[in-house]
Amino acid sequence: MVEAGLMDAYDEELAPLRGLPTELERWLEARLAQLGLEDPEDVELVDEQDLLPPALPDYLAERLGREYPATVELGDASYRAEYQPLRRKVILHLVRGQRRSPPPRQYLPRFPGLTIHIQAGGTFHQL
């Protein structure tokens, strides 16, 4: 979930990129060509399995899950991670517990390359 007011800033950051094909769009075009789609009617022959990217190797999926988890479980609190890659930050939203102060940094995942913002005591703290 994006906080109110941040969406406008996000849109401004992306403005120069509008109209340019994204990596996903290029991959999708290549995949559809690989499947042999020639006419718009051919889309009916494609199912969702045809459009899934190749699975990550197990070692890489495990590493990504460890360094960039969707949730963070601590003894007295649980957090949901919201990633904002363009801003190079992760926001940890408190979903269970009553922490008044953020946990020590060493108890959290590394989140390499990202700044960490965490909810505690009703406010957000940058670690």
C-alpha positions, 0 to 999 in steps of 0.5 A: 500500500502506498501512503497518501501523497507518495503516489504523485511523487512516484508518478513524477519519477516515472514521467521520463520513462512513459512510452518506453518499453519496460523489461517486462514488455520486451520479455512478453513480446519475445515470449509471444513470438516464441510461442508462435502467435501471429494473429490477435485471435491466437491469444485464445490459445495461450494459457497462464502457464505459457506466460510464466517466466522461468523459475528461479534456481532454488539457491537464488529463490532462497537467498532472495527470500532471506534478504528481501522477505515478504514478512518479518517475524520477531518474538513480540511482533510481526511486520509486513514488508512494503518495497519501494525499489525506485526509492531504494527503501523497504517499509515494515508495517506492524501487523501484530504486536505492540512495540513502542520502539523499533527492534535492534537492527541486528534482529532484522534481515539485511535488506541490501541496498535499501533503507529500512523504515519501521513502524513502532509506537504508532510512527515510522522510524528510519534505521 
